[in-house]
Amino acid sequence: MTAAAARTSPVAIRQIARPQHNWPLYLLVVMIPLQNIYLEELPNFGAGLNAINILFIAALYMAMRCGNGLVRGSGVNGWVMAFMGVAFVALLIGLTTVEDAGRHPNILKDQLIAMSIVFLAQMSVSNWAELRRLYVLTLLPLPYMFFVLREQNMAIDATTYTHDLRINATFVELGANEMAAFLVTASLVALGLTFCARVKWQWRALFSVAAALAATGVILSYSRTAYVAILIGTAIIILVPRTRFRLVVPVFLIALILPILLPPAVVERFETITIEEGERDQSTEDRFEFWKTAVNEWAKRPVLGIGYHTFHHPEFNPAQMDVHNFFLRELVEKGMVGAVVLIGLLWSLGRLLLRGYREASPGSWYAGLMLGLLGAFVALLIGNIFGDRFTYYPMIAHFWLYIGLALRGLQLRHGELVSRVR
């Protein structure tokens, strides 16, 4: 990298302030997927003041005290802010289009908390050690989540697939699909680090165990969308690196052995994956009907949409069900304005991850993070085709944390390159 290229880098390089620990953020990262603890075991003070909201406020205060600011030049932060602004406008519209919109502000607040973690991560991290620390903290809930999931699974006496197997582990107010989406991201990011980062064996063992625990949770979720998402995300992680040919044999052997080891109910569930008309089950068939209804409603209000979190209300969908397609829901509820902002946000995320991986030092910890996050991002896009994998904070908060780490890591990497030039 030449001195001229460094000076024109779109990511601003600035003097980082003295490191400070954002302890509330550390605790928030560990707690946020554990709904069963903070909703059922910890006190709720009302008016939205549960443990997670209090931790978020404290983490925001500490992030501002850290004084590191946001990373400029990627476009991600701007698009996130635009997404938040459009969501607020859509909320105001929704309050006028449906009769029962009392919970909508609280639902939007939870979504914005998850997205805001991208800012907290950047503001709280000033060096590689802090970046790695925050990532490792995201792994701490996985053993406990796996234990809860295993206990729930063993309590169900079934050798063939039944809907009773759709358990949710610690996601007490969400479902198996949302839990699986969280675990898909966790597994793929850890897998990218396992394959790509040339680190000590202790770290590689930690990443491998984390990937295995999360992947096992995905298997036991019986979420068909998650099955497809994690397979394609894994393919991205294997095919992108130049060292991909070293992985062909072990991946081929795993592909041969895995179906033999899987429970019969998992194989049976996987075999029902189809979107061909006449072969779809009722759940898949219903989704296509909801999509048709959503398109019809969007045509009536194409610019600004029908309002935030309104499609499942009887005023728009007699079945009173969600669209079960995040992209289409954004279109019908926020109109073309919301769709354009969403496309801009997703484009900026994809560009960030590709750029971060290309500019990372080969074999570095950051390269592994970017590779895993690239696979997780593709998996997230796939998951959103048949559901909502973008709204609920227990499910998506860690993804936004990783994006924040990706942004700060890219800035730190540019700082290293500039130092070498000088």
SULDA-V560751 format. One record per residue. N is the residue number from 1. RES is the residue in three letters. PHI is phi in degrees with one decimal (999 if undefined). Layout:
n res phi
N RES PHI
N RES PHI
This chain:
n res phi
1 MET 999
2 THR -77.0
3 ALA -65.3
4 ALA -64.3
5 ALA -64.5
6 ALA -64.9
7 ARG -67.0
8 THR -96.3
9 SER -58.9
10 PRO -71.4
11 VAL -98.7
12 ALA -65.0
13 ILE -112.5
14 ARG -136.8
15 GLN -71.0
16 ILE -81.8
17 ALA -69.5
18 ARG -58.3
19 PRO -59.7
20 GLN -134.5
21 HIS -87.5
22 ASN -95.8
23 TRP -61.5
24 PRO -60.6
25 LEU -66.5
26 TYR -57.0
27 LEU -68.7
28 LEU -61.4
29 VAL -61.4
30 VAL -73.2
31 MET -82.3
32 ILE -62.0
33 PRO -85.3
34 LEU -101.1
35 GLN -58.0
36 ASN -62.6
37 ILE -86.0
38 TYR -79.7
39 LEU -95.6
40 GLU -107.7
41 GLU -110.8
42 LEU -100.6
43 PRO -68.6
44 ASN -113.7
45 PHE -90.1
46 GLY 79.2
47 ALA 56.2
48 GLY 80.3
49 LEU -94.8
50 ASN -94.4
51 ALA -60.6
52 ILE -66.1
53 ASN -65.0
54 ILE -65.6
55 LEU -62.5
56 PHE -63.4
57 ILE -61.2
58 ALA -65.2
59 ALA -66.6
60 LEU -64.0
61 TYR -60.7
62 MET -67.9
63 ALA -62.9
64 MET -67.1
65 ARG -70.3
66 CYS -63.3
67 GLY 73.6
68 ASN -86.7
69 GLY 72.2
70 LEU -103.8
71 VAL -80.3
72 ARG -98.6
73 GLY 102.7
74 SER -87.2
75 GLY 88.8
76 VAL -62.6
77 ASN -60.0
78 GLY -63.8
79 TRP -68.7
80 VAL -62.0
81 MET -64.5
82 ALA -63.5
83 PHE -60.4
84 MET -63.5
85 GLY -63.4
86 VAL -64.0
87 ALA -62.1
88 PHE -65.5
89 VAL -61.9
90 ALA -63.5
91 LEU -62.1
92 LEU -62.8
93 ILE -65.2
94 GLY -63.3
95 LEU -64.6
96 THR -101.5
97 THR -102.8
98 VAL -128.5
99 GLU -79.1
100 ASP -107.3
101 ALA -117.1
102 GLY -62.1
103 ARG -89.6
104 HIS -61.5
105 PRO -59.4
106 ASN -68.7
107 ILE -65.8
108 LEU -65.4
109 LYS -57.0
110 ASP -63.9
111 GLN -64.8
112 LEU -69.8
113 ILE -59.8
114 ALA -60.0
115 MET -67.7
116 SER -66.9
117 ILE -64.0
118 VAL -61.6
119 PHE -75.6
120 LEU -60.1
121 ALA -61.9
122 GLN -64.8
123 MET -72.1
124 SER -99.3
125 VAL -107.1
126 SER -126.8
127 ASN -155.4
128 TRP -65.2
129 ALA -62.8
130 GLU -67.6
131 LEU -62.9
132 ARG -65.2
133 ARG -61.1
134 LEU -63.6
135 TYR -64.5
136 VAL -60.1
137 LEU -61.6
138 THR -69.2
139 LEU -85.4
140 LEU -60.8
141 PRO -71.7
142 LEU -62.4
143 PRO -59.7
144 TYR -66.2
145 MET -60.8
146 PHE -64.8
147 PHE -61.5
148 VAL -63.1
149 LEU -62.2
150 ARG -64.5
151 GLU -62.6
152 GLN -65.7
153 ASN -67.0
154 MET -69.6
155 ALA -76.8
156 ILE -103.9
157 ASP -91.5
158 ALA -152.8
159 THR -100.8
160 THR -115.4
161 TYR -67.8
162 THR -141.4
163 HIS -63.4
164 ASP -63.1
165 LEU -74.4
166 ARG -80.0
167 ILE -94.9
168 ASN -125.8
169 ALA 51.6
170 THR -85.6
171 PHE -87.3
172 VAL -67.6
173 GLU -100.8
174 LEU -122.0
175 GLY -123.4
176 ALA -64.1
177 ASN -64.4
178 GLU -68.5
179 MET -60.2
180 ALA -63.1
181 ALA -62.3
182 PHE -59.6
183 LEU -71.3
184 VAL -60.9
185 THR -60.7
186 ALA -60.0
187 SER -65.8
188 LEU -69.8
189 VAL -64.2
190 ALA -64.7
191 LEU -66.5
192 GLY -59.8
193 LEU -67.1
194 THR -62.3
195 PHE -79.0
196 CYS -103.7
197 ALA -79.8
198 ARG -89.9
199 VAL -124.3
200 LYS -61.1
201 TRP -62.7
202 GLN -64.2
203 TRP -67.7
204 ARG -62.7
205 ALA -64.4
206 LEU -61.1
207 PHE -64.1
208 SER -64.8
209 VAL -64.5
210 ALA -61.2
211 ALA -62.9
212 ALA -68.0
213 LEU -61.2
214 ALA -67.3
215 ALA -64.1
216 THR -63.2
217 GLY -62.2
218 VAL -61.8
219 ILE -59.2
220 LEU -79.8
221 SER -79.0
222 TYR 57.3
223 SER -92.4
224 ARG -65.7
225 THR -62.9
226 ALA -65.5
227 TYR -59.8
228 VAL -65.2
229 ALA -62.2
230 ILE -71.7
231 LEU -67.1
232 ILE -70.5
233 GLY -60.1
234 THR -64.7
235 ALA -61.2
236 ILE -60.5
237 ILE -63.8
238 ILE -77.2
239 LEU -86.6
240 VAL -70.8
241 PRO -66.5
242 ARG -68.6
243 THR -88.8
244 ARG -59.6
245 PHE -68.2
246 ARG -69.5
247 LEU -94.6
248 VAL -60.9
249 VAL -65.1
250 PRO -61.1
251 VAL -66.5
252 PHE -63.8
253 LEU -66.2
254 ILE -62.9
255 ALA -63.5
256 LEU -77.6
257 ILE -83.7
258 LEU -55.6
259 PRO -59.2
260 ILE -72.2
261 LEU -85.4
262 LEU -71.3
263 PRO -59.9
264 PRO -55.6
265 ALA -64.4
266 VAL -67.9
267 VAL -61.3
268 GLU -62.5
269 ARG -65.4
270 PHE -63.1
271 GLU -69.8
272 THR -87.5
273 ILE -73.9
274 THR -163.8
275 ILE -120.3
276 GLU -73.1
277 GLU -62.9
278 GLY 94.0
279 GLU -115.9
280 ARG -76.1
281 ASP -77.9
282 GLN -64.4
283 SER -61.2
284 THR -69.2
285 GLU -61.4
286 ASP -61.3
287 ARG -59.3
288 PHE -64.0
289 GLU -68.8
290 PHE -63.5
291 TRP -63.3
292 LYS -62.2
293 THR -61.6
294 ALA -63.2
295 VAL -62.5
296 ASN -63.6
297 GLU -70.9
298 TRP -62.9
299 ALA -61.1
300 LYS -80.3
301 ARG -137.0
302 PRO -74.4
303 VAL -85.7
304 LEU -108.3
305 GLY 82.0
306 ILE -92.8
307 GLY 116.7
308 TYR -61.9
309 HIS 59.6
310 THR -112.0
311 PHE -61.0
312 HIS -76.4
313 HIS -77.3
314 PRO -62.0
315 GLU -61.8
316 PHE -120.8
317 ASN -128.3
318 PRO -56.4
319 ALA -74.5
320 GLN 54.2
321 MET -126.8
322 ASP -67.2
323 VAL -64.1
324 HIS 61.5
325 ASN -160.5
326 PHE -60.5
327 PHE -64.5
328 LEU -69.1
329 ARG -66.1
330 GLU -61.1
331 LEU -65.9
332 VAL -74.2
333 GLU -89.5
334 LYS -121.6
335 GLY 70.3
336 MET -64.0
337 VAL -60.4
338 GLY -65.2
339 ALA -64.4
340 VAL -63.1
341 VAL -64.9
342 LEU -62.7
343 ILE -61.3
344 GLY -61.3
345 LEU -65.2
346 LEU -65.3
347 TRP -62.1
348 SER -65.9
349 LEU -66.5
350 GLY -61.4
351 ARG -64.6
352 LEU -59.7
353 LEU -68.6
354 LEU -63.7
355 ARG -64.9
356 GLY -60.7
357 TYR -67.2
358 ARG -67.5
359 GLU -91.7
360 ALA -67.9
361 SER -65.2
362 PRO -54.0
363 GLY 79.4
364 SER -80.0
365 TRP -59.8
366 TYR -66.9
367 ALA -62.1
368 GLY -64.5
369 LEU -62.5
370 MET -66.8
371 LEU -64.6
372 GLY -64.1
373 LEU -70.0
374 LEU -63.4
375 GLY -63.7
376 ALA -66.6
377 PHE -65.5
378 VAL -62.3
379 ALA -63.2
380 LEU -64.2
381 LEU -61.4
382 ILE -65.9
383 GLY -60.4
384 ASN -75.6
385 ILE -70.3
386 PHE -116.0
387 GLY 177.6
388 ASP -115.9
389 ARG -115.4
390 PHE -133.0
391 THR -106.2
392 TYR -77.7
393 TYR -66.4
394 PRO -62.1
395 MET -86.1
396 ILE -113.8
397 ALA -60.7
398 HIS -64.5
399 PHE -60.9
400 TRP -67.8
401 LEU -60.4
402 TYR -61.8
403 ILE -63.0
404 GLY -60.2
405 LEU -65.7
406 ALA -62.3
407 LEU -63.9
408 ARG -65.5
409 GLY -62.8
410 LEU -64.4
411 GLN -65.0
412 LEU -62.4
413 ARG -63.7
414 HIS -63.0
415 GLY -61.3
416 GLU -63.7
417 LEU -66.2
418 VAL -64.9
419 SER -61.7
420 ARG -67.6
421 VAL -64.0
422 ARG -72.3
